[in-house]
Amino acid sequence: MDLTLIKNIILWGGWIFIVGGTIYILLRGKEVLRLVKGSIIGRLAMGLMIGFFVESYSTLFLCSALLILSANNINIVLPLFVIWLATFIYCWRVMRRTRIEAEEISHKR
């Protein structure tokens, strides 16, 4: 596969995915935070979400800068991008399961 094509897929796909994913996670995460507001779990969840977003955007900025400098940097960026994408999907799944469990707990009260 052409390096320029891979570069464009990572740049466009990565940015579209992270912006869309951020909006989705913030909207859905707001529900979870509302359910656990004021508790230690709520403060922990907020800290983890902020940390995750800072880390995600930092990684994507770094990958973008490396790819803009040279398409040959794909050897460095591709493993970082794949790890970032897997982590993002894992965090989304954890947040989704947590929201479902928090809703179940709140409905039992």
A tleap script that builds the chain and sets N, CA, C and O, in Angstrom:
source leaprc.protein.ff14SB
mol = sequence {
  NMET ASP LEU THR LEU ILE LYS ASN ILE ILE
  LEU TRP GLY GLY TRP ILE PHE ILE VAL GLY
  GLY THR ILE TYR ILE LEU LEU ARG GLY LYS
  GLU VAL LEU ARG LEU VAL LYS GLY SER ILE
  ILE GLY ARG LEU ALA MET GLY LEU MET ILE
  GLY PHE PHE VAL GLU SER TYR SER THR LEU
  PHE LEU CYS SER ALA LEU LEU ILE LEU SER
  ALA ASN ASN ILE ASN ILE VAL LEU PRO LEU
  PHE VAL ILE TRP LEU ALA THR PHE ILE TYR
  CYS TRP ARG VAL MET ARG ARG THR ARG ILE
  GLU ALA GLU GLU ILE SER HIE LYS CARG
}
set mol.1.N position { 0.844 -1.172 0.000 }
set mol.1.CA position { 0.000 0.000 0.000 }
set mol.1.C position { 0.896 1.245 0.000 }
set mol.1.O position { 1.958 1.246 0.622 }
set mol.2.N position { 0.478 2.270 -0.678 }
set mol.2.CA position { 1.226 3.505 -0.803 }
set mol.2.C position { 1.307 4.229 0.548 }
set mol.2.O position { 0.311 4.322 1.267 }
set mol.3.N position { 2.500 4.742 0.890 }
set mol.3.CA position { 2.690 5.446 2.165 }
set mol.3.C position { 1.792 6.675 2.282 }
set mol.3.O position { 1.288 6.981 3.362 }
set mol.4.N position { 1.598 7.371 1.172 }
set mol.4.CA position { 0.760 8.565 1.204 }
set mol.4.C position { -0.689 8.208 1.516 }
set mol.4.O position { -1.369 8.947 2.227 }
set mol.5.N position { -1.164 7.085 0.994 }
set mol.5.CA position { -2.523 6.639 1.282 }
set mol.5.C position { -2.678 6.292 2.761 }
set mol.5.O position { -3.660 6.680 3.393 }
set mol.6.N position { -1.715 5.568 3.307 }
set mol.6.CA position { -1.752 5.217 4.730 }
set mol.6.C position { -1.702 6.489 5.576 }
set mol.6.O position { -2.431 6.623 6.559 }
set mol.7.N position { -0.840 7.409 5.186 }
set mol.7.CA position { -0.716 8.697 5.892 }
set mol.7.C position { -2.063 9.416 5.913 }
set mol.7.O position { -2.495 9.889 6.964 }
set mol.8.N position { -2.725 9.502 4.766 }
set mol.8.CA position { -4.003 10.205 4.691 }
set mol.8.C position { -5.096 9.493 5.483 }
set mol.8.O position { -5.943 10.142 6.098 }
set mol.9.N position { -5.080 8.170 5.468 }
set mol.9.CA position { -6.065 7.404 6.250 }
set mol.9.C position { -5.885 7.692 7.733 }
set mol.9.O position { -6.861 7.921 8.446 }
set mol.10.N position { -4.633 7.682 8.201 }
set mol.10.CA position { -4.373 7.948 9.620 }
set mol.10.C position { -4.756 9.375 9.976 }
set mol.10.O position { -5.407 9.607 10.994 }
set mol.11.N position { -4.359 10.330 9.149 }
set mol.11.CA position { -4.668 11.722 9.460 }
set mol.11.C position { -6.168 12.000 9.436 }
set mol.11.O position { -6.719 12.513 10.410 }
set mol.12.N position { -6.827 11.667 8.337 }
set mol.12.CA position { -8.256 11.940 8.244 }
set mol.12.C position { -9.061 11.050 9.179 }
set mol.12.O position { -9.907 11.534 9.931 }
set mol.13.N position { -8.799 9.757 9.132 }
set mol.13.CA position { -9.545 8.824 9.974 }
set mol.13.C position { -9.327 9.078 11.451 }
set mol.13.O position { -10.270 9.050 12.241 }
set mol.14.N position { -8.085 9.325 11.821 }
set mol.14.CA position { -7.764 9.567 13.225 }
set mol.14.C position { -8.471 10.793 13.768 }
set mol.14.O position { -9.061 10.753 14.848 }
set mol.15.N position { -8.410 11.883 13.017 }
set mol.15.CA position { -9.036 13.118 13.493 }
set mol.15.C position { -10.553 13.024 13.495 }
set mol.15.O position { -11.200 13.490 14.433 }
set mol.16.N position { -11.119 12.438 12.475 }
set mol.16.CA position { -12.578 12.279 12.453 }
set mol.16.C position { -13.026 11.370 13.593 }
set mol.16.O position { -14.016 11.650 14.269 }
set mol.17.N position { -12.293 10.284 13.801 }
set mol.17.CA position { -12.638 9.326 14.847 }
set mol.17.C position { -12.512 9.953 16.230 }
set mol.17.O position { -13.390 9.763 17.071 }
set mol.18.N position { -11.433 10.699 16.482 }
set mol.18.CA position { -11.255 11.256 17.831 }
set mol.18.C position { -12.243 12.374 18.115 }
set mol.18.O position { -12.756 12.467 19.230 }
set mol.19.N position { -12.523 13.222 17.140 }
set mol.19.CA position { -13.497 14.296 17.379 }
set mol.19.C position { -14.890 13.699 17.581 }
set mol.19.O position { -15.599 14.068 18.516 }
set mol.20.N position { -15.275 12.781 16.706 }
set mol.20.CA position { -16.572 12.120 16.871 }
set mol.20.C position { -16.653 11.328 18.164 }
set mol.20.O position { -17.658 11.373 18.873 }
set mol.21.N position { -15.580 10.599 18.462 }
set mol.21.CA position { -15.540 9.812 19.690 }
set mol.21.C position { -15.571 10.679 20.936 }
set mol.21.O position { -16.208 10.325 21.928 }
set mol.22.N position { -14.886 11.812 20.888 }
set mol.22.CA position { -14.888 12.732 22.027 }
set mol.22.C position { -16.290 13.267 22.284 }
set mol.22.O position { -16.749 13.305 23.426 }
set mol.23.N position { -16.962 13.678 21.221 }
set mol.23.CA position { -18.326 14.190 21.371 }
set mol.23.C position { -19.231 13.104 21.944 }
set mol.23.O position { -20.014 13.356 22.859 }
set mol.24.N position { -19.115 11.896 21.400 }
set mol.24.CA position { -19.953 10.792 21.878 }
set mol.24.C position { -19.658 10.475 23.350 }
set mol.24.O position { -20.579 10.351 24.157 }
set mol.25.N position { -18.392 10.347 23.687 }
set mol.25.CA position { -18.029 9.989 25.060 }
set mol.25.C position { -18.434 11.093 26.034 }
set mol.25.O position { -18.899 10.802 27.136 }
set mol.26.N position { -18.264 12.351 25.643 }
set mol.26.CA position { -18.664 13.438 26.532 }
set mol.26.C position { -20.175 13.449 26.760 }
set mol.26.O position { -20.635 13.649 27.884 }
set mol.27.N position { -20.936 13.235 25.704 }
set mol.27.CA position { -22.393 13.227 25.861 }
set mol.27.C position { -22.856 12.039 26.709 }
set mol.27.O position { -23.690 12.192 27.602 }
set mol.28.N position { -22.314 10.870 26.423 }
set mol.28.CA position { -22.708 9.677 27.183 }
set mol.28.C position { -22.069 9.666 28.570 }
set mol.28.O position { -22.694 9.225 29.534 }
set mol.29.N position { -20.848 10.142 28.677 }
set mol.29.CA position { -20.171 10.184 29.965 }
set mol.29.C position { -20.829 11.151 30.922 }
set mol.29.O position { -20.762 10.973 32.139 }
set mol.30.N position { -21.467 12.177 30.380 }
set mol.30.CA position { -22.181 13.144 31.211 }
set mol.30.C position { -23.272 12.449 32.016 }
set mol.30.O position { -23.519 12.799 33.169 }
set mol.31.N position { -23.922 11.464 31.405 }
set mol.31.CA position { -24.964 10.704 32.097 }
set mol.31.C position { -24.383 9.931 33.273 }
set mol.31.O position { -24.965 9.904 34.357 }
set mol.32.N position { -23.234 9.304 33.052 }
set mol.32.CA position { -22.589 8.543 34.122 }
set mol.32.C position { -22.165 9.481 35.244 }
set mol.32.O position { -22.385 9.190 36.419 }
set mol.33.N position { -21.556 10.606 34.880 }
set mol.33.CA position { -21.102 11.553 35.888 }
set mol.33.C position { -22.271 12.128 36.680 }
set mol.33.O position { -22.138 12.396 37.874 }
set mol.34.N position { -23.407 12.318 36.031 }
set mol.34.CA position { -24.594 12.805 36.726 }
set mol.34.C position { -25.051 11.787 37.772 }
set mol.34.O position { -25.487 12.156 38.862 }
set mol.35.N position { -24.946 10.498 37.424 }
set mol.35.CA position { -25.389 9.448 38.341 }
set mol.35.C position { -24.476 9.299 39.552 }
set mol.35.O position { -24.933 8.908 40.627 }
set mol.36.N position { -23.189 9.607 39.390 }
set mol.36.CA position { -22.235 9.418 40.486 }
set mol.36.C position { -21.675 10.743 40.987 }
set mol.36.O position { -20.635 10.774 41.645 }
set mol.37.N position { -22.365 11.837 40.675 }
set mol.37.CA position { -21.910 13.179 41.027 }
set mol.37.C position { -21.663 13.308 42.532 }
set mol.37.O position { -22.471 12.873 43.352 }
set mol.38.N position { -20.542 13.908 42.866 }
set mol.38.CA position { -20.210 14.161 44.264 }
set mol.38.C position { -19.507 13.006 44.963 }
set mol.38.O position { -18.902 13.206 46.016 }
set mol.39.N position { -19.573 11.820 44.408 }
set mol.39.CA position { -18.922 10.681 45.055 }
set mol.39.C position { -17.459 10.601 44.627 }
set mol.39.O position { -17.036 11.272 43.685 }
set mol.40.N position { -16.714 9.789 45.316 }
set mol.40.CA position { -15.308 9.596 44.958 }
set mol.40.C position { -15.197 8.947 43.574 }
set mol.40.O position { -14.257 9.219 42.826 }
set mol.41.N position { -16.150 8.100 43.248 }
set mol.41.CA position { -16.170 7.470 41.922 }
set mol.41.C position { -16.374 8.532 40.843 }
set mol.41.O position { -15.744 8.473 39.787 }
set mol.42.N position { -17.245 9.491 41.102 }
set mol.42.CA position { -17.494 10.562 40.150 }
set mol.42.C position { -16.258 11.412 39.915 }
set mol.42.O position { -15.948 11.761 38.776 }
set mol.43.N position { -15.548 11.746 40.992 }
set mol.43.CA position { -14.316 12.538 40.852 }
set mol.43.C position { -13.240 11.741 40.129 }
set mol.43.O position { -12.498 12.290 39.314 }
set mol.44.N position { -13.155 10.465 40.418 }
set mol.44.CA position { -12.187 9.603 39.746 }
set mol.44.C position { -12.519 9.484 38.259 }
set mol.44.O position { -11.626 9.572 37.415 }
set mol.45.N position { -13.784 9.287 37.938 }
set mol.45.CA position { -14.203 9.166 36.540 }
set mol.45.C position { -13.906 10.450 35.772 }
set mol.45.O position { -13.446 10.394 34.632 }
set mol.46.N position { -14.162 11.598 36.380 }
set mol.46.CA position { -13.896 12.876 35.718 }
set mol.46.C position { -12.404 13.038 35.459 }
set mol.46.O position { -12.001 13.447 34.370 }
set mol.47.N position { -11.589 12.722 36.448 }
set mol.47.CA position { -10.138 12.813 36.272 }
set mol.47.C position { -9.628 11.884 35.184 }
set mol.47.O position { -8.770 12.263 34.387 }
set mol.48.N position { -10.153 10.673 35.152 }
set mol.48.CA position { -9.743 9.712 34.132 }
set mol.48.C position { -10.172 10.155 32.736 }
set mol.48.O position { -9.414 9.993 31.780 }
set mol.49.N position { -11.359 10.704 32.608 }
set mol.49.CA position { -11.820 11.176 31.296 }
set mol.49.C position { -10.952 12.330 30.796 }
set mol.49.O position { -10.547 12.349 29.634 }
set mol.50.N position { -10.671 13.286 31.674 }
set mol.50.CA position { -9.834 14.419 31.274 }
set mol.50.C position { -8.447 13.934 30.883 }
set mol.50.O position { -7.909 14.345 29.855 }
set mol.51.N position { -7.872 13.069 31.692 }
set mol.51.CA position { -6.544 12.521 31.388 }
set mol.51.C position { -6.527 11.755 30.079 }
set mol.51.O position { -5.581 11.867 29.299 }
set mol.52.N position { -7.565 10.984 29.841 }
set mol.52.CA position { -7.631 10.208 28.607 }
set mol.52.C position { -7.707 11.123 27.391 }
set mol.52.O position { -7.035 10.878 26.389 }
set mol.53.N position { -8.516 12.172 27.469 }
set mol.53.CA position { -8.635 13.079 26.331 }
set mol.53.C position { -7.337 13.846 26.080 }
set mol.53.O position { -6.938 14.028 24.930 }
set mol.54.N position { -6.686 14.289 27.134 }
set mol.54.CA position { -5.401 14.980 26.966 }
set mol.54.C position { -4.391 14.044 26.308 }
set mol.54.O position { -3.679 14.439 25.384 }
set mol.55.N position { -4.333 12.826 26.778 }
set mol.55.CA position { -3.418 11.841 26.210 }
set mol.55.C position { -3.761 11.533 24.753 }
set mol.55.O position { -2.868 11.449 23.910 }
set mol.56.N position { -5.031 11.369 24.458 }
set mol.56.CA position { -5.450 11.044 23.098 }
set mol.56.C position { -5.117 12.155 22.116 }
set mol.56.O position { -4.555 11.903 21.050 }
set mol.57.N position { -5.465 13.378 22.476 }
set mol.57.CA position { -5.186 14.490 21.571 }
set mol.57.C position { -3.686 14.739 21.440 }
set mol.57.O position { -3.216 15.088 20.358 }
set mol.58.N position { -2.938 14.566 22.509 }
set mol.58.CA position { -1.485 14.723 22.434 }
set mol.58.C position { -0.873 13.693 21.490 }
set mol.58.O position { -0.019 14.026 20.668 }
set mol.59.N position { -1.309 12.450 21.610 }
set mol.59.CA position { -0.808 11.399 20.733 }
set mol.59.C position { -1.154 11.686 19.279 }
set mol.59.O position { -0.315 11.517 18.394 }
set mol.60.N position { -2.373 12.113 19.033 }
set mol.60.CA position { -2.780 12.391 17.658 }
set mol.60.C position { -2.056 13.612 17.090 }
set mol.60.O position { -1.711 13.623 15.908 }
set mol.61.N position { -1.819 14.638 17.908 }
set mol.61.CA position { -1.033 15.790 17.446 }
set mol.61.C position { 0.383 15.356 17.085 }
set mol.61.O position { 0.916 15.770 16.055 }
set mol.62.N position { 0.997 14.524 17.928 }
set mol.62.CA position { 2.350 14.033 17.664 }
set mol.62.C position { 2.378 13.217 16.373 }
set mol.62.O position { 3.250 13.422 15.528 }
set mol.63.N position { 1.436 12.301 16.219 }
set mol.63.CA position { 1.377 11.489 15.005 }
set mol.63.C position { 1.168 12.357 13.772 }
set mol.63.O position { 1.793 12.129 12.736 }
set mol.64.N position { 0.300 13.340 13.877 }
set mol.64.CA position { 0.045 14.233 12.748 }
set mol.64.C position { 1.301 15.008 12.374 }
set mol.64.O position { 1.640 15.118 11.196 }
set mol.65.N position { 1.987 15.542 13.375 }
set mol.65.CA position { 3.205 16.310 13.100 }
set mol.65.C position { 4.256 15.432 12.428 }
set mol.65.O position { 4.900 15.858 11.469 }
set mol.66.N position { 4.430 14.221 12.921 }
set mol.66.CA position { 5.404 13.312 12.312 }
set mol.66.C position { 5.036 12.976 10.867 }
set mol.66.O position { 5.909 12.913 10.001 }
set mol.67.N position { 3.762 12.763 10.609 }
set mol.67.CA position { 3.333 12.422 9.254 }
set mol.67.C position { 3.401 13.615 8.310 }
set mol.67.O position { 3.686 13.451 7.124 }
set mol.68.N position { 3.143 14.803 8.823 }
set mol.68.CA position { 3.247 15.996 7.989 }
set mol.68.C position { 4.700 16.255 7.616 }
set mol.68.O position { 4.991 16.704 6.507 }
set mol.69.N position { 5.611 15.971 8.544 }
set mol.69.CA position { 7.039 16.149 8.255 }
set mol.69.C position { 7.504 15.210 7.146 }
set mol.69.O position { 8.238 15.614 6.244 }
set mol.70.N position { 7.066 13.951 7.223 }
set mol.70.CA position { 7.478 12.978 6.212 }
set mol.70.C position { 6.583 11.751 6.262 }
set mol.70.O position { 6.256 11.252 7.338 }
set mol.71.N position { 6.193 11.273 5.099 }
set mol.71.CA position { 5.396 10.040 5.027 }
set mol.71.C position { 6.234 8.837 5.457 }
set mol.71.O position { 5.686 7.790 5.800 }
set mol.72.N position { 7.551 8.982 5.440 }
set mol.72.CA position { 8.424 7.887 5.873 }
set mol.72.C position { 8.332 7.623 7.373 }
set mol.72.O position { 8.773 6.575 7.846 }
set mol.73.N position { 7.767 8.557 8.117 }
set mol.73.CA position { 7.593 8.363 9.558 }
set mol.73.C position { 6.452 7.405 9.879 }
set mol.73.O position { 6.132 7.192 11.049 }
set mol.74.N position { 5.846 6.835 8.865 }
set mol.74.CA position { 4.732 5.905 9.058 }
set mol.74.C position { 5.151 4.718 9.922 }
set mol.74.O position { 4.325 4.163 10.646 }
set mol.75.N position { 6.418 4.325 9.856 }
set mol.75.CA position { 6.913 3.200 10.667 }
set mol.75.C position { 6.854 3.517 12.154 }
set mol.75.O position { 6.701 2.612 12.974 }
set mol.76.N position { 6.972 4.782 12.509 }
set mol.76.CA position { 6.883 5.204 13.905 }
set mol.76.C position { 5.415 5.406 14.286 }
set mol.76.O position { 4.986 5.007 15.369 }
set mol.77.N position { 4.657 6.025 13.393 }
set mol.77.CA position { 3.291 6.445 13.694 }
set mol.77.C position { 2.295 5.284 13.706 }
set mol.77.O position { 1.409 5.244 14.560 }
set mol.78.N position { 2.426 4.357 12.788 }
set mol.78.CA position { 1.434 3.282 12.668 }
set mol.78.C position { 1.262 2.473 13.960 }
set mol.78.O position { 0.124 2.256 14.376 }
set mol.79.N position { 2.336 2.021 14.610 }
set mol.79.CA position { 2.128 1.297 15.880 }
set mol.79.C position { 1.492 2.178 16.958 }
set mol.79.O position { 0.639 1.711 17.712 }
set mol.80.N position { 1.899 3.443 17.036 }
set mol.80.CA position { 1.291 4.359 18.011 }
set mol.80.C position { -0.192 4.547 17.733 }
set mol.80.O position { -1.012 4.552 18.651 }
set mol.81.N position { -0.527 4.701 16.457 }
set mol.81.CA position { -1.920 4.904 16.066 }
set mol.81.C position { -2.765 3.678 16.385 }
set mol.81.O position { -3.880 3.810 16.889 }
set mol.82.N position { -2.254 2.504 16.101 }
set mol.82.CA position { -3.000 1.271 16.369 }
set mol.82.C position { -3.218 1.094 17.874 }
set mol.82.O position { -4.310 0.721 18.302 }
set mol.83.N position { -2.190 1.357 18.669 }
set mol.83.CA position { -2.319 1.260 20.132 }
set mol.83.C position { -3.321 2.285 20.638 }
set mol.83.O position { -4.167 1.976 21.478 }
set mol.84.N position { -3.223 3.519 20.120 }
set mol.84.CA position { -4.164 4.570 20.527 }
set mol.84.C position { -5.594 4.174 20.173 }
set mol.84.O position { -6.496 4.327 20.996 }
set mol.85.N position { -5.811 3.671 18.969 }
set mol.85.CA position { -7.146 3.287 18.529 }
set mol.85.C position { -7.708 2.161 19.395 }
set mol.85.O position { -8.875 2.203 19.781 }
set mol.86.N position { -6.892 1.162 19.700 }
set mol.86.CA position { -7.335 0.057 20.556 }
set mol.86.C position { -7.684 0.566 21.956 }
set mol.86.O position { -8.680 0.140 22.540 }
set mol.87.N position { -6.874 1.465 22.489 }
set mol.87.CA position { -7.135 2.035 23.811 }
set mol.87.C position { -8.421 2.853 23.805 }
set mol.87.O position { -9.213 2.778 24.744 }
set mol.88.N position { -8.626 3.632 22.752 }
set mol.88.CA position { -9.830 4.451 22.637 }
set mol.88.C position { -11.075 3.570 22.606 }
set mol.88.O position { -12.058 3.857 23.290 }
set mol.89.N position { -11.035 2.516 21.827 }
set mol.89.CA position { -12.175 1.596 21.737 }
set mol.89.C position { -12.407 0.902 23.075 }
set mol.89.O position { -13.552 0.748 23.500 }
set mol.90.N position { -11.337 0.483 23.742 }
set mol.90.CA position { -11.464 -0.161 25.051 }
set mol.90.C position { -12.096 0.795 26.060 }
set mol.90.O position { -12.995 0.400 26.803 }
set mol.91.N position { -11.639 2.047 26.096 }
set mol.91.CA position { -12.195 3.033 27.032 }
set mol.91.C position { -13.662 3.302 26.729 }
set mol.91.O position { -14.466 3.467 27.647 }
set mol.92.N position { -14.014 3.348 25.456 }
set mol.92.CA position { -15.411 3.547 25.090 }
set mol.92.C position { -16.266 2.397 25.620 }
set mol.92.O position { -17.353 2.617 26.153 }
set mol.93.N position { -15.764 1.164 25.468 }
set mol.93.CA position { -16.520 0.000 25.944 }
set mol.93.C position { -16.670 0.017 27.459 }
set mol.93.O position { -17.742 -0.293 27.979 }
set mol.94.N position { -15.598 0.380 28.177 }
set mol.94.CA position { -15.659 0.455 29.635 }
set mol.94.C position { -16.654 1.523 30.068 }
set mol.94.O position { -17.452 1.298 30.978 }
set mol.95.N position { -16.610 2.691 29.419 }
set mol.95.CA position { -17.534 3.765 29.753 }
set mol.95.C position { -18.974 3.338 29.488 }
set mol.95.O position { -19.875 3.658 30.263 }
set mol.96.N position { -19.182 2.628 28.411 }
set mol.96.CA position { -20.532 2.167 28.063 }
set mol.96.C position { -21.053 1.182 29.116 }
set mol.96.O position { -22.191 1.303 29.570 }
set mol.97.N position { -20.224 0.213 29.499 }
set mol.97.CA position { -20.635 -0.757 30.512 }
set mol.97.C position { -20.859 -0.086 31.862 }
set mol.97.O position { -21.786 -0.440 32.590 }
set mol.98.N position { -20.007 0.884 32.195 }
set mol.98.CA position { -20.147 1.601 33.451 }
set mol.98.C position { -21.452 2.383 33.482 }
set mol.98.O position { -22.141 2.401 34.502 }
set mol.99.N position { -21.795 3.029 32.371 }
set mol.99.CA position { -23.039 3.784 32.295 }
set mol.99.C position { -24.232 2.857 32.495 }
set mol.99.O position { -25.166 3.192 33.223 }
set mol.100.N position { -24.202 1.694 31.851 }
set mol.100.CA position { -25.304 0.734 31.978 }
set mol.100.C position { -25.436 0.262 33.428 }
set mol.100.O position { -26.543 0.197 33.962 }
set mol.101.N position { -24.313 -0.065 34.060 }
set mol.101.CA position { -24.350 -0.528 35.451 }
set mol.101.C position { -24.801 0.576 36.394 }
set mol.101.O position { -25.554 0.318 37.333 }
set mol.102.N position { -24.345 1.819 36.153 }
set mol.102.CA position { -24.768 2.935 37.001 }
set mol.102.C position { -26.260 3.189 36.864 }
set mol.102.O position { -26.929 3.500 37.849 }
set mol.103.N position { -26.784 3.060 35.660 }
set mol.103.CA position { -28.226 3.231 35.455 }
set mol.103.C position { -29.005 2.131 36.162 }
set mol.103.O position { -30.060 2.397 36.737 }
set mol.104.N position { -28.499 0.892 36.127 }
set mol.104.CA position { -29.169 -0.210 36.812 }
set mol.104.C position { -29.189 0.021 38.314 }
set mol.104.O position { -30.200 -0.230 38.971 }
set mol.105.N position { -28.076 0.500 38.859 }
set mol.105.CA position { -28.006 0.770 40.302 }
set mol.105.C position { -28.965 1.883 40.682 }
set mol.105.O position { -29.657 1.791 41.695 }
set mol.106.N position { -29.009 2.938 39.870 }
set mol.106.CA position { -29.895 4.061 40.214 }
set mol.106.C position { -31.367 3.687 40.107 }
set mol.106.O position { -32.198 4.258 40.813 }
set mol.107.N position { -31.704 2.734 39.233 }
set mol.107.CA position { -33.096 2.309 39.081 }
set mol.107.C position { -33.509 1.381 40.216 }
set mol.107.O position { -34.701 1.257 40.495 }
set mol.108.N position { -32.557 0.725 40.878 }
set mol.108.CA position { -32.873 -0.185 41.973 }
set mol.108.C position { -33.189 0.569 43.253 }
set mol.108.O position { -33.810 0.019 44.162 }
set mol.109.N position { -32.764 1.824 43.329 }
set mol.109.CA position { -32.997 2.602 44.569 }
set mol.109.C position { -34.418 2.966 44.740 }
set mol.109.O position { -34.775 3.616 45.723 }
savepdb mol mol.pdb
quit
